[in-house]
Amino acid sequence: MTSPLRLDFDFAPLPNTPTLPKCTVVSAAGYAFFRDEKVALAFGTTCVAVAVESRDPVAVPYFELAELSLGNHAITTTGHTYPDFGLFGGLLSGGSTNKEVTSSTTQPSAQTFISLVTHVGELHLLFTGLSPAVLRMLLAEAFTVWRQNQPDWLEKRRKSVDAYVDREGLDEQTRTALKERLLTSLVPLAPPPAPFGPFAGTAMAGDFEAPVRMGVCPSCKATIPFFSEECPKCQALFGPDSAWQVRPL
């Protein structure tokens, strides 16, 4: 009988990538999560950590992550009504300038489906508060590290380096240096200590506290948590149906 595989990771968070709290599990195959369960998603230098209260976080190593995608097929339509004091408004209303005009704006709703397809299964999450385009920019570091763990992507980049060096007639030392850049670490030489300890077996047991990222309320300009659904000062709403969203600091 073979012993179960154990992978030990020292979790070091990526320096400029936020943790995504309160992601809702849509479906999970191969991972011990339940539908509608709330999890936190943290991105490290070697793996993605999926944490739920009262249980040990689960590691998803980048080398096992075959697909990382963000999507949203839902849209919201926001309508606005305002008086038309223009020339055509007056003519169309028989000389009166008290005509009202209604306009609408259609845009993706502020939520993102996050899909992780791995060697052992799939994990699909829903994160509310940001659209896929905005979230993609915030997760640039995570996507970069993930690409560095993809052999096909690295092989294409190495061929690109070879083509450039051959075309320009550069020396082998330059070729080697350019290829080493493909695996440049995004983490400083002295990274800050992991917020929730070493990621090795049960060493991560205990409370999982996501770091708080701050933003600015577009209504009252107060400084509030970036992922707030409501401003605690002016009660402005930032849900998926709201035209307002918290602006990052």
Backbone as JSON, one array per atom type, in Angstrom:
{
  "sequence": "MTSPLRLDFDFAPLPNTPTLPKCTVVSAAGYAFFRDEKVALAFGTTCVAVAVESRDPVAVPYFELAELSLGNHAITTTGHTYPDFGLFGGLLSGGSTNKEVTSSTTQPSAQTFISLVTHVGELHLLFTGLSPAVLRMLLAEAFTVWRQNQPDWLEKRRKSVDAYVDREGLDEQTRTALKERLLTSLVPLAPPPAPFGPFAGTAMAGDFEAPVRMGVCPSCKATIPFFSEECPKCQALFGPDSAWQVRPL",
  "N": [[0.86, -1.19, 0.0], [0.66, 2.13, -0.92], [1.96, 5.12, 0.52], [0.2, 8.17, 1.33], [0.6, 11.05, -0.78], [2.6, 13.78, 0.13], [2.97, 17.17, 0.05], [5.03, 19.77, 0.86], [5.0, 23.22, 1.54], [6.52, 26.36, 1.98], [4.78, 29.05, 2.6], [4.98, 32.05, 0.99], [3.71, 35.16, 0.52], [2.84, 36.8, -2.54], [4.21, 40.0, -3.2], [2.68, 42.23, -4.1], [0.06, 41.48, -4.48], [-3.33, 41.19, -3.8], [-5.17, 39.43, -1.21], [-8.07, 37.52, -1.81], [-10.96, 37.77, -0.21], [-13.87, 36.0, 1.04], [-14.78, 34.48, -1.2], [-17.15, 32.67, -3.08], [-17.84, 29.26, -3.21], [-18.62, 27.71, -6.15], [-18.54, 25.26, -7.49], [-16.78, 22.17, -6.87], [-14.35, 19.8, -7.63], [-12.49, 17.1, -6.65], [-11.48, 18.46, -4.53], [-11.92, 19.27, -1.09], [-14.29, 20.99, -0.63], [-17.43, 22.67, -0.11], [-20.44, 23.41, -1.89], [-21.42, 26.81, -2.12], [-19.91, 27.52, 0.05], [-17.84, 29.79, 1.88], [-14.69, 30.99, 1.04], [-11.24, 32.04, 1.34], [-8.9, 33.35, -0.94], [-5.54, 33.16, -1.48], [-2.48, 34.27, -2.91], [0.62, 32.93, -3.48], [4.24, 32.54, -3.76], [4.82, 29.98, -4.66], [2.47, 28.58, -4.74], [-1.16, 28.6, -4.79], [-3.22, 29.42, -2.12], [-6.06, 28.12, -0.63], [-8.33, 28.95, 1.68], [-10.46, 28.18, 4.4], [-12.58, 28.93, 7.11], [-11.82, 27.39, 10.21], [-10.67, 25.11, 9.14], [-7.76, 23.44, 7.77], [-5.81, 25.28, 5.42], [-5.8, 24.72, 1.85], [-3.4, 23.76, -0.5], [-2.72, 24.77, -3.81], [-0.5, 23.99, -6.0], [1.46, 25.89, -8.33], [2.64, 24.49, -10.44], [0.92, 22.39, -10.78], [-1.29, 23.61, -11.71], [-3.22, 23.73, -14.35], [-4.92, 25.42, -15.7], [-5.92, 28.76, -15.3], [-8.42, 30.94, -15.0], [-10.47, 33.86, -15.57], [-13.74, 35.07, -15.62], [-16.93, 36.4, -16.82], [-20.18, 36.34, -17.69], [-22.39, 37.78, -17.23], [-24.36, 40.79, -17.39], [-25.1, 44.21, -16.5], [-27.58, 46.76, -16.6], [-27.73, 50.17, -16.36], [-29.87, 52.82, -15.82], [-30.51, 56.3, -16.64], [-32.23, 59.31, -16.06], [-32.84, 62.51, -17.32], [-33.4, 66.11, -17.68], [-33.98, 67.53, -20.92], [-32.66, 70.24, -22.32], [-32.0, 71.09, -24.81], [-31.99, 72.25, -28.3], [-33.39, 70.47, -30.06], [-34.9, 69.06, -28.24], [-36.71, 71.0, -27.41], [-38.1, 71.57, -29.82], [-39.28, 69.1, -30.44], [-41.06, 68.84, -28.39], [-43.04, 70.65, -28.83], [-42.24, 73.32, -28.47], [-41.78, 73.52, -25.77], [-39.27, 73.25, -23.28], [-39.08, 71.31, -21.42], [-38.63, 68.63, -21.59], [-37.98, 65.18, -20.86], [-35.21, 62.97, -21.02], [-34.19, 59.65, -21.38], [-31.43, 57.61, -20.73], [-29.28, 54.76, -21.09], [-26.81, 52.55, -19.77], [-24.9, 49.78, -20.53], [-23.0, 47.29, -19.02], [-20.43, 44.96, -17.93], [-21.28, 43.14, -15.0], [-20.14, 43.7, -11.61], [-18.62, 41.27, -10.79], [-16.81, 38.19, -10.65], [-16.09, 35.06, -12.07], [-13.92, 32.64, -10.98], [-11.81, 30.22, -12.16], [-10.05, 27.29, -11.48], [-8.23, 24.85, -12.86], [-6.77, 21.79, -12.35], [-4.18, 19.22, -11.83], [-5.52, 17.38, -10.28], [-8.22, 17.97, -10.15], [-10.99, 20.31, -10.27], [-11.76, 23.69, -9.4], [-14.16, 26.05, -8.85], [-14.97, 29.37, -8.37], [-16.82, 32.22, -7.11], [-16.32, 35.61, -7.12], [-17.3, 38.6, -5.73], [-17.47, 42.05, -6.4], [-15.5, 43.02, -8.09], [-14.89, 43.41, -11.58], [-13.93, 41.05, -14.21], [-11.86, 42.19, -15.82], [-10.65, 44.19, -14.22], [-9.89, 42.66, -12.0], [-8.1, 40.93, -13.21], [-5.91, 42.61, -13.73], [-5.1, 43.19, -11.12], [-4.19, 40.73, -10.32], [-1.83, 40.29, -11.65], [0.8, 39.52, -10.88], [0.39, 36.9, -9.94], [-0.46, 35.57, -12.26], [1.86, 35.83, -13.75], [3.76, 34.29, -12.29], [2.49, 31.83, -12.48], [2.66, 31.35, -15.27], [5.42, 31.02, -15.46], [5.69, 28.5, -14.54], [4.81, 26.88, -16.52], [5.68, 24.54, -18.84], [5.38, 24.57, -21.69], [4.97, 27.28, -22.29], [7.42, 28.34, -21.38], [9.2, 27.06, -23.12], [8.51, 28.16, -25.61], [9.24, 30.83, -25.13], [11.98, 30.55, -24.73], [12.78, 29.76, -27.28], [12.18, 32.1, -28.6], [14.11, 33.79, -27.49], [16.44, 32.53, -28.47], [16.1, 32.96, -31.22], [16.28, 35.75, -31.32], [18.91, 36.21, -30.37], [20.44, 34.86, -32.31], [19.72, 36.29, -34.59], [20.7, 38.85, -34.03], [23.35, 38.31, -33.67], [24.57, 37.85, -31.17], [26.56, 37.02, -28.2], [27.14, 33.85, -26.41], [27.01, 34.19, -23.67], [25.27, 36.32, -23.34], [22.98, 35.1, -24.38], [22.47, 33.15, -22.41], [22.0, 34.79, -20.18], [19.7, 36.17, -20.97], [17.86, 34.07, -21.08], [17.75, 33.35, -18.43], [16.33, 35.43, -17.39], [13.73, 34.72, -17.83], [12.88, 33.3, -15.66], [12.92, 35.03, -13.56], [12.53, 35.98, -10.22], [9.63, 37.32, -8.61], [9.61, 38.16, -6.08], [10.92, 40.1, -3.38], [14.39, 40.08, -2.22], [14.5, 39.84, 0.55], [11.81, 38.8, 1.66], [8.71, 39.77, 3.3], [7.59, 38.29, 6.42], [5.47, 35.41, 6.26], [1.95, 35.89, 6.49], [0.39, 33.96, 7.7], [2.04, 31.95, 8.65], [4.28, 29.07, 8.12], [3.63, 27.03, 5.28], [2.99, 24.05, 5.6], [1.79, 20.99, 5.8], [-0.03, 20.55, 8.69], [0.81, 22.88, 9.71], [-0.27, 25.27, 9.05], [-2.6, 25.47, 10.39], [-5.2, 27.09, 12.22], [-6.32, 30.48, 12.8], [-7.28, 32.24, 9.89], [-6.4, 35.19, 8.56], [-7.16, 37.59, 6.37], [-5.2, 40.07, 4.7], [-6.04, 43.55, 4.86], [-7.06, 45.59, 2.3], [-7.12, 48.97, 1.36], [-9.38, 51.52, 0.13], [-11.09, 54.2, -1.67], [-14.14, 55.8, -1.1], [-16.34, 56.59, -3.71], [-18.41, 58.37, -3.36], [-18.42, 59.88, -0.83], [-15.75, 60.24, -0.45], [-14.39, 59.02, 1.62], [-11.93, 57.0, 3.34], [-11.99, 53.58, 3.01], [-12.35, 49.97, 3.47], [-11.23, 48.2, 0.58], [-12.79, 46.15, -0.55], [-15.37, 46.65, 0.3], [-18.92, 46.33, 0.59], [-20.67, 48.25, 1.23], [-20.53, 51.69, 2.06], [-19.37, 52.66, 5.19], [-19.69, 55.23, 6.1], [-21.3, 56.97, 4.44], [-23.17, 55.23, 3.51], [-23.28, 54.43, 0.84], [-23.78, 52.06, -1.79], [-22.0, 49.25, -3.13], [-22.47, 46.97, -4.58], [-23.01, 44.23, -7.02], [-24.98, 45.32, -8.69], [-24.66, 48.0, -8.64], [-23.72, 51.21, -9.87], [-21.58, 52.48, -8.81], [-18.24, 51.96, -7.65], [-15.73, 51.03, -5.32], [-12.76, 52.96, -5.28], [-9.36, 52.15, -5.82], [-6.65, 52.9, -3.56]],
  "CA": [[0.0, 0.0, 0.0], [1.48, 3.33, -1.03], [1.61, 6.17, 1.47], [-0.35, 9.36, 0.65], [1.58, 12.06, -1.19], [2.62, 14.98, 0.98], [3.73, 18.27, -0.52], [5.24, 20.82, 1.86], [5.31, 24.52, 0.96], [6.64, 27.54, 2.83], [3.97, 30.03, 1.88], [5.42, 33.45, 0.98], [2.75, 35.85, -0.34], [3.34, 37.73, -3.55], [4.25, 41.28, -2.48], [1.72, 43.25, -4.55], [-1.17, 40.81, -4.88], [-4.25, 41.13, -2.66], [-5.93, 38.22, -0.92], [-9.48, 37.68, -2.16], [-11.78, 37.17, 0.85], [-15.3, 35.73, 0.81], [-15.13, 33.88, -2.49], [-18.18, 31.64, -2.92], [-17.58, 28.04, -3.98], [-19.7, 27.34, -7.07], [-18.42, 23.8, -7.59], [-15.44, 21.67, -6.57], [-14.12, 18.38, -7.93], [-11.15, 16.75, -6.22], [-11.13, 19.28, -3.38], [-12.92, 19.11, -0.03], [-15.07, 22.19, -0.38], [-18.85, 22.49, -0.35], [-21.09, 24.47, -2.66], [-21.84, 28.01, -1.38], [-19.0, 27.77, 1.16], [-17.03, 31.0, 1.72], [-13.26, 30.72, 1.17], [-10.31, 33.12, 1.0], [-7.92, 32.93, -1.94], [-4.27, 33.89, -1.32], [-1.55, 33.92, -3.97], [2.0, 32.92, -3.0], [5.31, 32.38, -4.74], [4.86, 28.61, -5.18], [1.14, 27.97, -4.8], [-2.35, 29.35, -4.39], [-3.78, 28.86, -0.9], [-7.51, 28.26, -0.5], [-8.53, 28.81, 3.12], [-11.81, 28.28, 4.93], [-12.53, 29.02, 8.56], [-11.82, 26.18, 11.05], [-10.01, 23.98, 8.49], [-6.44, 23.75, 7.22], [-5.81, 25.74, 4.03], [-5.44, 23.76, 0.81], [-2.44, 24.31, -1.45], [-2.8, 24.45, -5.23], [0.8, 24.38, -6.56], [1.38, 26.45, -9.68], [3.01, 23.51, -11.46], [-0.25, 21.54, -11.0], [-2.39, 24.44, -12.18], [-3.23, 23.69, -15.81], [-5.71, 26.54, -16.24], [-6.37, 29.79, -14.37], [-9.2, 31.83, -15.86], [-11.42, 34.79, -14.96], [-14.79, 35.33, -16.59], [-18.23, 36.9, -16.37], [-21.08, 36.46, -18.83], [-23.54, 38.59, -16.82], [-24.26, 42.23, -17.61], [-26.09, 45.02, -15.82], [-27.96, 47.96, -17.33], [-28.03, 51.27, -15.46], [-30.61, 53.87, -16.52], [-30.43, 57.65, -16.11], [-33.22, 60.22, -16.65], [-32.43, 63.89, -17.08], [-34.13, 67.04, -18.55], [-33.31, 67.91, -22.17], [-32.86, 71.66, -22.58], [-31.42, 71.39, -26.1], [-32.86, 72.76, -29.36], [-34.27, 69.44, -30.57], [-35.84, 68.74, -27.19], [-37.76, 72.0, -27.45], [-38.9, 71.42, -31.02], [-40.07, 67.88, -30.38], [-42.09, 68.94, -27.36], [-43.93, 71.74, -29.16], [-41.75, 74.59, -27.96], [-41.41, 73.4, -24.36], [-37.92, 72.71, -23.04], [-39.15, 70.52, -20.2], [-38.67, 67.22, -22.01], [-37.04, 64.3, -20.17], [-34.55, 61.99, -21.86], [-33.68, 58.51, -20.62], [-30.31, 56.92, -21.35], [-28.9, 53.55, -20.35], [-25.45, 52.07, -19.96], [-24.78, 48.34, -20.3], [-21.62, 46.95, -18.71], [-20.32, 43.73, -17.14], [-21.51, 43.32, -13.57], [-18.91, 43.66, -10.83], [-18.36, 39.98, -10.18], [-15.92, 37.39, -11.49], [-15.97, 33.63, -11.84], [-12.52, 32.23, -10.99], [-11.72, 28.78, -12.39], [-8.75, 26.66, -11.35], [-8.23, 23.46, -13.36], [-5.49, 21.27, -11.89], [-3.91, 17.8, -12.05], [-6.38, 16.52, -9.47], [-9.63, 18.33, -10.19], [-11.36, 21.67, -10.64], [-12.35, 24.52, -8.36], [-14.8, 27.22, -9.47], [-15.35, 30.3, -7.31], [-17.42, 33.49, -7.51], [-15.85, 36.74, -6.31], [-18.14, 39.77, -5.97], [-16.86, 43.33, -6.09], [-14.65, 43.49, -9.18], [-15.09, 42.77, -12.87], [-12.76, 40.26, -14.61], [-10.76, 43.01, -16.35], [-9.96, 44.84, -13.1], [-9.26, 41.62, -11.19], [-6.95, 40.41, -13.97], [-4.78, 43.51, -13.52], [-4.64, 43.06, -9.74], [-3.55, 39.42, -10.16], [-0.76, 40.18, -12.66], [1.91, 38.75, -10.34], [0.01, 35.48, -9.88], [-0.45, 35.03, -13.62], [3.25, 35.76, -14.18], [4.37, 33.12, -11.66], [1.86, 30.64, -13.06], [3.27, 31.13, -16.59], [6.78, 30.53, -15.27], [5.6, 27.07, -14.22], [4.23, 26.17, -17.67], [6.79, 24.16, -19.73], [5.13, 24.98, -23.08], [5.2, 28.72, -22.39], [8.85, 28.58, -21.24], [9.89, 26.6, -24.32], [8.28, 29.17, -26.64], [10.03, 32.01, -24.8], [13.4, 30.23, -24.97], [12.97, 29.81, -28.72], [12.18, 33.51, -28.97], [15.43, 34.3, -27.12], [17.41, 31.98, -29.43], [15.92, 33.65, -32.5], [16.78, 37.11, -31.18], [20.37, 36.17, -30.24], [20.99, 34.47, -33.61], [19.5, 37.38, -35.56], [21.55, 39.99, -33.69], [24.73, 37.88, -33.59], [25.06, 38.08, -29.8], [27.37, 35.92, -27.68], [26.43, 32.85, -25.62], [26.78, 34.73, -22.34], [24.03, 37.1, -23.44], [21.89, 34.14, -24.56], [22.19, 32.56, -21.1], [21.43, 35.82, -19.3], [18.33, 36.44, -21.41], [17.0, 32.95, -20.7], [17.57, 33.39, -16.98], [15.29, 36.43, -17.1], [12.41, 34.09, -17.91], [12.54, 32.76, -14.35], [13.19, 36.04, -12.54], [11.57, 35.95, -9.12], [8.92, 38.57, -8.37], [9.63, 38.41, -4.64], [12.17, 40.73, -2.94], [15.37, 39.17, -1.63], [14.11, 39.62, 1.94], [10.36, 38.96, 1.68], [8.13, 39.87, 4.64], [7.15, 37.0, 6.93], [4.14, 34.98, 5.83], [0.96, 36.31, 7.48], [-0.21, 32.86, 8.44], [3.0, 30.91, 9.02], [4.74, 28.15, 7.07], [2.58, 26.22, 4.65], [3.49, 22.68, 5.6], [0.91, 20.08, 6.52], [-0.94, 21.2, 9.63], [1.46, 24.07, 10.28], [-1.07, 26.45, 8.75], [-3.84, 25.42, 11.14], [-5.44, 28.28, 13.03], [-7.12, 31.53, 12.18], [-6.79, 32.8, 8.62], [-6.79, 36.58, 8.53], [-6.74, 38.19, 5.11], [-4.79, 41.46, 4.83], [-7.08, 44.48, 4.45], [-6.63, 46.59, 1.33], [-7.97, 50.14, 1.51], [-9.79, 52.25, -1.07], [-11.76, 55.48, -1.46], [-15.56, 55.83, -1.49], [-16.52, 57.61, -4.77], [-19.46, 59.3, -2.98], [-18.04, 60.83, 0.22], [-14.29, 60.32, -0.45], [-13.83, 58.44, 2.84], [-11.06, 55.83, 3.16], [-12.72, 52.41, 3.48], [-11.81, 48.74, 2.89], [-11.43, 48.17, -0.87], [-13.81, 45.19, -0.94], [-16.62, 46.94, 1.01], [-20.17, 46.31, -0.17], [-21.39, 49.47, 1.62], [-19.69, 52.66, 2.74], [-19.83, 52.82, 6.58], [-19.9, 56.64, 6.43], [-22.45, 57.55, 3.73], [-24.06, 54.12, 3.15], [-23.31, 54.14, -0.59], [-23.7, 50.63, -2.05], [-21.05, 48.88, -4.17], [-22.76, 45.6, -4.99], [-22.93, 43.97, -8.46], [-25.96, 46.1, -9.44], [-24.41, 49.42, -8.41], [-22.83, 51.88, -10.83], [-20.41, 52.93, -8.06], [-17.3, 50.96, -7.15], [-14.64, 51.61, -4.51], [-11.55, 53.22, -6.05], [-8.16, 51.77, -5.05], [-5.72, 53.96, -3.15]],
  "C": [[0.89, 1.24, 0.0], [1.01, 4.37, -0.02], [1.09, 7.39, 0.73], [0.74, 10.38, 0.35], [1.47, 13.29, -0.3], [3.53, 16.02, 0.35], [3.82, 19.39, 0.51], [5.66, 22.12, 1.17], [5.48, 25.54, 2.08], [5.94, 28.67, 2.1], [4.53, 31.43, 2.08], [4.49, 34.2, 0.04], [3.44, 36.71, -1.39], [3.19, 39.15, -3.03], [3.18, 42.28, -2.86], [0.39, 42.66, -4.99], [-2.11, 40.68, -3.69], [-4.8, 39.73, -2.45], [-7.39, 38.5, -1.25], [-10.34, 37.0, -1.1], [-13.19, 36.88, 0.35], [-15.6, 35.35, -0.63], [-16.15, 32.77, -2.24], [-17.85, 30.44, -3.8], [-18.81, 27.73, -4.83], [-19.71, 25.83, -7.28], [-16.97, 23.41, -7.33], [-15.38, 20.19, -6.89], [-12.68, 18.07, -7.56], [-10.68, 17.53, -5.02], [-12.27, 19.26, -2.38], [-13.57, 20.44, 0.33], [-16.52, 21.93, -0.75], [-19.41, 23.67, -1.14], [-21.62, 25.55, -1.73], [-20.97, 28.28, -0.15], [-18.15, 29.0, 0.84], [-15.56, 30.66, 1.98], [-12.49, 31.99, 0.86], [-9.25, 32.56, 0.06], [-6.68, 33.8, -1.8], [-3.27, 33.37, -2.33], [-0.12, 34.05, -3.46], [2.99, 32.71, -4.12], [5.35, 30.99, -5.36], [3.49, 27.98, -5.36], [0.06, 29.0, -4.51], [-2.9, 28.66, -3.15], [-5.27, 29.15, -0.85], [-7.85, 27.95, 0.95], [-10.0, 29.0, 3.48], [-11.71, 28.23, 6.44], [-12.64, 27.64, 9.21], [-11.22, 24.96, 10.37], [-8.65, 24.41, 7.96], [-6.57, 24.25, 5.79], [-5.34, 24.64, 3.08], [-4.5, 24.44, -0.17], [-2.74, 23.84, -2.86], [-1.48, 24.89, -5.86], [0.66, 24.9, -7.99], [1.72, 25.41, -10.75], [1.88, 22.52, -11.72], [-1.43, 22.3, -11.59], [-2.36, 24.53, -13.7], [-3.95, 24.89, -16.41], [-6.12, 27.47, -15.11], [-7.1, 30.83, -15.19], [-10.18, 32.66, -15.04], [-12.48, 35.1, -16.0], [-16.06, 35.86, -15.96], [-19.1, 37.11, -17.6], [-22.31, 37.31, -18.49], [-23.29, 40.06, -17.12], [-25.33, 42.94, -16.8], [-26.35, 46.27, -16.66], [-28.38, 49.02, -16.33], [-28.68, 52.38, -16.24], [-30.48, 55.21, -15.84], [-31.47, 58.51, -16.83], [-32.82, 61.65, -16.31], [-33.2, 64.81, -18.03], [-33.31, 67.39, -19.77], [-33.64, 69.36, -22.47], [-32.28, 72.07, -23.94], [-32.46, 71.84, -27.12], [-33.87, 71.71, -29.8], [-35.28, 69.01, -29.52], [-37.0, 69.71, -27.19], [-38.67, 71.84, -28.65], [-39.81, 70.21, -30.94], [-41.19, 67.96, -29.35], [-43.0, 70.15, -27.59], [-43.52, 73.08, -28.59], [-41.34, 74.53, -26.51], [-40.01, 72.8, -24.24], [-37.9, 71.81, -21.81], [-39.24, 69.03, -20.51], [-37.62, 66.42, -21.24], [-36.48, 63.26, -21.14], [-34.0, 60.89, -20.96], [-32.55, 57.85, -21.39], [-29.98, 55.69, -20.51], [-27.47, 53.16, -20.72], [-25.4, 50.59, -19.62], [-23.31, 47.99, -20.11], [-21.58, 45.64, -17.95], [-20.56, 44.02, -15.67], [-20.21, 43.1, -12.8], [-18.79, 42.35, -10.07], [-17.56, 39.14, -11.17], [-15.98, 35.93, -11.08], [-14.5, 33.26, -12.01], [-12.47, 30.72, -11.12], [-10.28, 28.32, -12.3], [-8.88, 25.21, -11.77], [-6.84, 22.89, -13.08], [-5.32, 19.8, -12.26], [-4.95, 16.92, -11.39], [-7.85, 16.88, -9.52], [-9.86, 19.75, -10.66], [-11.99, 22.38, -9.45], [-12.87, 25.79, -9.02], [-15.37, 28.09, -8.36], [-16.0, 31.54, -7.92], [-16.94, 34.57, -6.55], [-16.64, 37.98, -6.7], [-17.41, 41.04, -5.56], [-16.02, 43.9, -7.2], [-14.99, 42.73, -10.46], [-13.84, 41.98, -13.26], [-11.59, 41.1, -15.08], [-9.96, 43.66, -15.22], [-9.23, 43.79, -12.26], [-8.03, 41.04, -11.89], [-5.72, 41.29, -13.76], [-4.22, 43.38, -12.11], [-3.89, 41.75, -9.51], [-2.4, 39.21, -11.15], [0.41, 39.34, -12.16], [1.6, 37.25, -10.36], [0.03, 34.86, -11.26], [0.98, 34.9, -14.13], [3.94, 34.53, -13.6], [3.79, 31.83, -12.23], [2.46, 30.32, -14.43], [4.67, 30.56, -16.46], [6.82, 29.05, -14.94], [4.99, 26.25, -15.36], [5.34, 25.83, -18.67], [6.59, 24.64, -21.17], [5.42, 26.47, -23.26], [6.69, 29.02, -22.31], [9.61, 28.18, -22.51], [9.71, 27.6, -25.46], [9.13, 30.41, -26.39], [11.52, 31.77, -25.04], [13.71, 30.26, -26.47], [12.99, 31.25, -29.22], [13.52, 34.15, -28.64], [16.48, 33.82, -28.12], [17.32, 32.71, -30.77], [16.5, 35.06, -32.45], [18.32, 37.13, -31.15], [21.02, 35.83, -31.58], [20.86, 35.62, -34.62], [20.45, 38.55, -35.31], [23.02, 39.62, -33.59], [25.35, 38.08, -32.23], [25.82, 36.85, -29.29], [26.54, 35.0, -26.78], [26.15, 33.34, -24.19], [25.49, 35.54, -22.3], [22.83, 36.18, -23.59], [21.47, 33.55, -23.2], [21.51, 33.56, -20.17], [19.98, 36.12, -19.67], [17.39, 35.31, -21.02], [16.77, 32.91, -19.19], [16.5, 34.39, -16.58], [13.89, 35.83, -17.13], [11.94, 33.57, -16.56], [12.86, 33.74, -13.23], [12.11, 36.03, -11.48], [10.92, 37.32, -8.95], [8.99, 38.99, -6.9], [10.94, 39.08, -4.25], [13.1, 39.73, -2.29], [15.06, 38.87, -0.17], [12.61, 39.81, 2.05], [9.84, 39.08, 3.1], [7.67, 38.51, 5.12], [5.73, 36.68, 6.5], [3.12, 35.34, 6.9], [0.34, 35.17, 8.25], [0.74, 31.67, 8.55], [3.38, 30.01, 7.87], [3.63, 27.25, 6.58], [3.09, 24.8, 4.52], [2.58, 21.81, 6.45], [-0.07, 20.84, 7.39], [-0.36, 22.47, 10.22], [0.65, 25.32, 10.03], [-2.39, 26.46, 9.5], [-3.97, 26.67, 12.0], [-6.22, 29.3, 12.25], [-6.45, 32.02, 10.91], [-7.3, 34.22, 8.55], [-6.26, 37.23, 7.26], [-6.29, 39.63, 5.34], [-5.84, 42.39, 4.23], [-6.49, 45.5, 3.49], [-7.62, 47.74, 1.36], [-8.26, 50.81, 0.17], [-10.5, 53.53, -0.68], [-13.2, 55.38, -1.94], [-15.75, 56.91, -2.55], [-17.59, 58.63, -4.42], [-18.99, 60.34, -1.98], [-16.53, 60.97, 0.37], [-13.65, 59.76, 0.83], [-12.93, 57.25, 2.49], [-11.73, 54.62, 3.81], [-12.05, 51.16, 2.92], [-12.19, 48.61, 1.42], [-12.57, 47.25, -1.28], [-15.14, 45.41, -0.2], [-17.81, 46.85, 0.07], [-21.01, 47.55, 0.14], [-20.44, 50.39, 2.34], [-20.19, 52.85, 4.17], [-20.13, 54.28, 6.95], [-21.15, 57.2, 5.76], [-23.45, 56.5, 3.25], [-24.22, 53.92, 1.63], [-23.07, 52.65, -0.81], [-22.76, 50.36, -3.22], [-21.26, 47.45, -4.65], [-22.71, 45.44, -6.5], [-23.89, 44.79, -9.29], [-25.73, 47.6, -9.31], [-23.46, 49.97, -9.48], [-21.57, 52.4, -10.14], [-19.55, 51.76, -7.63], [-16.21, 51.68, -6.36], [-13.4, 51.78, -5.38], [-10.33, 52.84, -5.22], [-7.32, 52.98, -4.68], [-4.46, 53.92, -4.01]]
}
